Each structure stands twice: as C-alpha cells, then as structure tokens.
Amino acid sequence: MGNVSMIVLLFILANVLVSMKGFNDYGFLDRFKFQVGRALGEEKYRLVTSGFLHVDWLHLLFNMYALYLFGDIVARFLGTNDFIIIYLVSLLAGNLYSLYYHKDEPYYSAVGASGAVSGIVYSSILLYPAMELYLFFIPIPIPGYVFALGYLLYSIYGMKKQLGNVGHSAHLGGAIGGFVVTLLLNPILFSANTTLIIILSIPILLVLFFGDQLKQI
C-alpha cells in the first residue's frame, strides 16, 4: 500500500490517544460515551466523542486495522477534505441510527469508531471494487466487497445479541452514511459500478426496512 496518507494516521492517532485515556479513566469514558438518554437530552456532543473511544485494546486494534486498510484508499482517491467529510458523516450517521434503534432504551450506551470505519469501508469498496485482501491466517485473497458484507453481517448479529459495550448498530448507520456520501460526492459511480452498488445496497435496505424486527427474533 506504500506510505499511508497523513490524514488517516492522524485519525488513527486521535483514536488511540482518546481511547487510552478512557482505558485508564472510567470517569472520562462515562462522560464522553454514547448514551441514549443523555444524547437525547442536552449532551449531543456524545454523538461525536463516543466515536473516538473504545472498550479495550482488541476493540481499538480491530477498528484501527480496518481504518488502516481502507482509509488510505479513500484519502488517495478523493483527497483529505472528502475523507474527513465521509469519516465524520459516517460517525454521526452511525450514532444517529443507534439513537433511533435504541430510542426506548435510555441507558443503552456504546463506544467505538465502528460507524466511521464502516463508512470508510463502504466508500473504499465503491471507489476500488477490484481490491483483494489477505486477512490474518487466511491464505487466499478475499474480495473487498466480501469483507464489507461480512463486516455488516457481524454488526447485524451484534445488534440482535447486544454483544458487549460496542456500537453494533453504529456499524450499519455508518455504512449507510459512507455509502450515500461517497455516491453524492462521486455520482459517476452510479454508472461505473452499478452492479456493486446494488450488491452493497441489499443488506442496508433489508435492515432499514426490517431492522426493528431484529428485537423480536
């Protein structure tokens, strides 16, 4: 991949530093994490600050590894300004979807860059559909869109099971944000990657229309 874009490194550094502060200071984590009741009240800042916190090193490393893999593609294709727009819109979209999905659970809380990273993942797949990834101990290349779909399926499972103090619903909202903003910034993609857009739209549309039913399953 070569040298990683400076903006990607800066976002990784910000996540690491803020998360480390939260690891060692629960009061800090509690003050800036996403919590439905407080976010619906006056503490709207949690919709942003929670996206730079993580519950532990594994959670942080997984998100930063995904950001490292996919973020540079977005930054190099679209430039620094568009990268920042996609990252922050995805972060907000993820937490806004969480706010909607858990609106009747005032004490529901979560942290993580998952929303922002999901948006960057989807953006990078749209921009570079031919990408292939070698992940961990898997000896064969995995198409980028397979990784993206797997990432979302895990998020949907996490939403249903409410696994850990992690914003699984934010994964989905973030993917929608990154997906939509990238297409708005680059409308030529509608004609250039029509089939891929349809494939990546399917899980998003299914959850948008049937997401509430996950709570009933």
RATATA-V202213 format. One record per pair of residues at least 24 apart in sequence whose C-alpha atoms are under 10 Angstrom apart, sorted by sequence separation. I is the first residue (numbers start at 1). J is the second residue. D is the distance in whole Angstrom. If there is no record, write none. Layout:
((I:J:D) (I:J:D))
This chain:
((29:53:7) (90:114:9) (91:115:5) (92:116:8) (94:118:9) (121:145:9) (124:148:10) (151:175:10) (176:200:10) (28:53:10) (29:54:9) (90:115:6) (91:116:4) (94:119:9) (122:147:10) (175:200:10) (176:201:9) (179:204:10) (29:55:9) (87:113:10) (89:115:9) (90:116:5) (91:117:8) (93:119:9) (121:147:9) (122:148:7) (175:201:10) (88:115:9) (89:116:8) (90:117:8) (91:118:9) (121:148:7) (122:149:9) (148:175:9) (87:115:9) (88:116:7) (90:118:7) (91:119:8) (176:204:7) (87:116:5) (88:117:10) (90:119:5) (91:120:10) (119:148:10) (175:204:8) (176:205:9) (22:52:10) (23:53:9) (86:116:8) (87:117:7) (89:119:8) (90:120:8) (118:148:8) (121:151:9) (122:152:10) (18:49:9) (19:50:10) (22:53:7) (23:54:8) (86:117:10) (87:118:9) (88:119:9) (172:203:9) (173:204:9) (18:50:10) (19:51:10) (21:53:9) (22:54:8) (23:55:7) (87:119:7) (88:120:10) (172:204:7) (176:208:10) (18:51:10) (19:52:6) (20:53:8) (21:54:10) (22:55:8) (23:56:7) (86:119:7) (87:120:6) (118:151:8) (18:52:6) (19:53:5) (20:54:8) (22:56:9) (23:57:9) (86:120:7) (118:152:8) (173:207:10) (17:52:9) (18:53:6) (19:54:5) (20:55:10) (172:207:8) (173:208:9) (15:51:8) (16:52:8) (17:53:9) (18:54:9) (19:55:8) (20:56:9) (84:120:10) (87:123:10) (172:208:9) (15:52:5) (16:53:8) (19:56:8) (20:57:9) (51:88:9) (83:120:8) (86:123:8) (114:151:10) (118:155:10) (14:52:7) (15:53:7) (16:54:9) (19:57:9) (13:52:10) (14:53:10) (15:54:8) (52:91:9) (12:52:9) (20:60:9) (48:88:8) (51:91:6) (83:123:9) (11:52:9) (16:57:9) (19:60:8) (48:89:10) (50:91:9) (51:92:9) (114:155:9) (49:91:10) (169:211:10) (48:91:7) (51:94:9) (16:60:7) (47:91:8) (48:92:6) (51:95:8) (15:60:8) (16:61:9) (47:92:6) (50:95:9) (75:120:10) (15:61:10) (46:92:10) (47:93:9) (48:94:10) (67:113:9) (71:117:8) (74:120:7) (78:124:10) (47:94:9) (48:95:8) (67:114:9) (70:117:8) (73:120:9) (74:121:9) (77:124:9) (156:203:9) (12:60:10) (15:63:9) (16:64:9) (47:95:6) (66:114:9) (70:118:10) (71:119:10) (72:120:9) (73:121:9) (74:122:10) (152:200:10) (12:61:10) (15:64:8) (46:95:9) (47:96:7) (63:112:8) (64:113:8) (67:116:9) (68:117:10) (70:119:10) (71:120:6) (74:123:7) (75:124:9) (78:127:9) (63:113:7) (64:114:9) (67:117:6) (70:120:7) (71:121:7) (73:123:9) (74:124:5) (77:127:7) (149:199:9) (153:203:8) (12:63:9) (13:64:9) (47:98:10) (62:113:10) (63:114:6) (66:117:7) (67:118:9) (69:120:10) (70:121:6) (73:124:6) (74:125:9) (77:128:9) (119:170:10) (145:196:8) (149:200:7) (152:203:8) (156:207:8) (160:211:9) (12:64:6) (47:99:9) (59:111:10) (60:112:8) (62:114:9) (63:115:10) (65:117:10) (66:118:9) (67:119:10) (69:121:9) (70:122:9) (71:123:9) (72:124:9) (73:125:9) (74:126:10) (114:166:8) (115:167:8) (118:170:8) (119:171:8) (122:174:9) (123:175:8) (126:178:10) (148:200:8) (152:204:9) (159:211:9) (160:212:10) (11:64:9) (12:65:9) (59:112:8) (60:113:8) (63:116:9) (64:117:8) (67:120:7) (70:123:9) (71:124:7) (74:127:7) (112:165:9) (113:166:10) (114:167:7) (115:168:8) (117:170:10) (118:171:6) (119:172:9) (121:174:10) (122:175:6) (123:176:10) (126:179:8) (149:202:10) (160:213:9) (161:214:9) (162:215:10) (59:113:9) (60:114:9) (63:117:7) (66:120:9) (67:121:8) (70:124:6) (73:127:8) (74:128:9) (108:162:10) (110:164:9) (111:165:7) (112:166:6) (113:167:9) (114:168:8) (115:169:8) (116:170:8) (117:171:8) (118:172:7) (119:173:8) (120:174:8) (121:175:8) (122:176:8) (123:177:9) (124:178:9) (125:179:9) (145:199:9) (146:200:10) (149:203:8) (160:214:6) (161:215:9) (9:64:10) (12:67:8) (55:110:9) (59:114:9) (63:118:9) (66:121:8) (69:124:9) (70:125:8) (73:128:8) (110:165:5) (111:166:6) (112:167:6) (114:169:9) (115:170:5) (116:171:8) (118:173:8) (119:174:5) (120:175:8) (122:177:9) (123:178:6) (124:179:9) (127:182:8) (145:200:8) (149:204:10) (156:211:9) (159:214:8) (160:215:6) (8:64:10) (11:67:9) (12:68:8) (39:95:10) (54:110:9) (55:111:7) (56:112:10) (109:165:7) (110:166:5) (111:167:6) (112:168:9) (114:170:6) (115:171:4) (118:174:5) (119:175:4) (122:178:6) (123:179:6) (126:182:8) (127:183:9) (159:215:8) (160:216:9) (11:68:10) (39:96:10) (53:110:9) (54:111:6) (55:112:8) (108:165:9) (109:166:8) (110:167:5) (111:168:9) (113:170:9) (114:171:5) (115:172:7) (116:173:9) (117:174:7) (118:175:5) (119:176:7) (120:177:9) (121:178:8) (122:179:6) (123:180:9) (126:183:8) (157:214:9) (160:217:8) (9:67:9) (53:111:5) (54:112:5) (70:128:10) (73:131:10) (101:159:9) (109:167:8) (110:168:8) (112:170:9) (113:171:9) (114:172:9) (115:173:6) (116:174:6) (117:175:8) (118:176:8) (119:177:6) (120:178:6) (121:179:9) (122:180:9) (123:181:8) (124:182:9) (156:214:8) (8:67:8) (9:68:8) (12:71:10) (36:95:9) (40:99:8) (50:109:9) (51:110:9) (52:111:8) (53:112:5) (54:113:8) (108:167:10) (110:169:10) (111:170:9) (112:171:10) (114:173:10) (115:174:4) (116:175:8) (118:177:9) (119:178:4) (120:179:8) (123:182:6) (127:186:9) (8:68:7) (11:71:10) (35:95:10) (36:96:10) (39:99:8) (50:110:7) (51:111:6) (52:112:6) (53:113:7) (54:114:10) (110:170:9) (114:174:7) (115:175:7) (118:178:7) (119:179:6) (122:182:9) (123:183:8) (126:186:10) (8:69:10) (34:95:8) (50:111:5) (51:112:5) (52:113:6) (70:131:10) (98:159:10) (113:174:9) (114:175:9) (115:176:9) (116:177:9) (117:178:9) (118:179:9) (119:180:9) (8:70:9) (9:71:9) (36:98:8) (37:99:9) (49:111:9) (50:112:6) (51:113:4) (52:114:9) (115:177:9) (116:178:8) (119:181:9) (120:182:9) (127:189:8) (5:68:9) (8:71:6) (9:72:9) (35:98:10) (36:99:6) (40:103:9) (49:112:9) (50:113:8) (51:114:7) (115:178:9) (119:182:9) (126:189:7) (4:68:8) (7:71:9) (8:72:6) (34:98:9) (35:99:8) (36:100:9) (47:111:10) (49:113:10) (51:115:8) (52:116:10) (69:133:9) (126:190:10) (129:193:8) (4:69:9) (7:72:9) (8:73:10) (34:99:9) (36:101:10) (37:102:10) (46:111:9) (48:113:10) (51:116:7) (127:192:10) (128:193:10) (5:71:8) (6:72:9) (8:74:9) (36:102:7) (37:103:8) (40:106:9) (51:117:10) (126:192:10) (127:193:9) (1:68:10) (4:71:9) (5:72:6) (8:75:7) (35:102:10) (36:103:7) (37:104:9) (39:106:9) (102:169:9) (126:193:7) (129:196:8) (1:69:9) (4:72:6) (5:73:9) (7:75:8) (36:104:8) (37:105:8) (38:106:8) (101:169:7) (126:194:10) (129:197:10) (3:72:9) (4:73:9) (5:74:10) (6:75:9) (36:105:7) (37:106:4) (38:107:9) (98:167:7) (100:169:10) (101:170:10) (2:72:10) (5:75:7) (35:105:9) (36:106:5) (37:107:6) (38:108:10) (39:109:10) (98:168:8) (99:169:9) (126:196:7) (1:72:8) (4:75:9) (5:76:7) (35:106:7) (36:107:6) (37:108:8) (38:109:10) (98:169:5) (99:170:9) (125:196:9) (126:197:7) (1:73:9) (4:76:9) (7:79:9) (8:80:9) (35:107:6) (36:108:6) (37:109:9) (95:167:8) (97:169:7) (98:170:6) (101:173:10) (125:197:9) (7:80:6) (11:84:9) (34:107:10) (35:108:6) (36:109:7) (94:167:8) (95:168:10) (96:169:9) (97:170:6) (98:171:9) (5:79:9) (6:80:9) (7:81:9) (34:108:8) (35:109:4) (36:110:9) (70:144:9) (94:168:9) (95:169:8) (96:170:8) (97:171:9) (98:172:9) (126:200:9) (5:80:9) (8:83:9) (34:109:5) (35:110:7) (94:169:7) (95:170:5) (97:172:8) (98:173:7) (122:197:10) (125:200:9) (7:83:8) (8:84:9) (11:87:9) (33:109:7) (34:110:5) (35:111:9) (94:170:4) (95:171:9) (97:173:5) (98:174:10) (7:84:8) (33:110:6) (34:111:6) (93:170:7) (94:171:6) (95:172:10) (96:173:7) (97:174:8) (33:111:6) (34:112:9) (92:170:9) (93:171:9) (94:172:7) (95:173:7) (96:174:9) (122:200:8) (8:87:10) (30:109:9) (32:111:9) (33:112:9) (91:170:8) (93:172:9) (94:173:4) (95:174:8) (97:176:10) (30:110:10) (90:170:9) (91:171:9) (93:173:5) (94:174:4) (97:177:10) (30:111:10) (90:171:9) (92:173:8) (93:174:5) (94:175:8) (29:111:9) (90:172:10) (91:173:8) (92:174:7) (93:175:8) (94:176:8) (90:173:7) (91:174:6) (93:176:7) (94:177:7) (89:173:10) (90:174:4) (91:175:9) (93:177:5) (94:178:10) (89:174:8) (90:175:7) (92:177:8) (93:178:9) (88:174:9) (90:176:7) (91:177:8) (87:174:9) (89:176:10) (90:177:5) (91:178:9) (86:174:9) (89:177:6) (90:178:5) (88:177:9) (89:178:7) (90:179:9) (87:177:9) (88:178:9) (90:180:9) (86:177:8) (87:178:7) (89:180:10) (90:181:8) (19:111:10) (86:178:6) (89:181:8) (19:112:9) (85:178:9) (86:179:9) (86:180:9) (87:181:10) (83:178:10) (86:181:6) (85:181:8) (86:182:7) (15:112:9) (85:182:9) (15:113:8) (82:181:9) (83:182:9) (86:185:9) (82:182:9) (85:185:10) (12:113:10) (82:185:8) (78:182:9) (59:166:8) (78:185:9) (74:182:9) (78:186:9) (55:164:9) (56:165:10) (55:165:7) (101:211:8) (102:212:10) (54:165:9) (55:166:7) (97:208:10) (101:212:7) (54:166:8) (100:212:10) (54:167:10) (101:215:10) (51:167:9) (50:167:9) (51:170:9) (34:167:9))
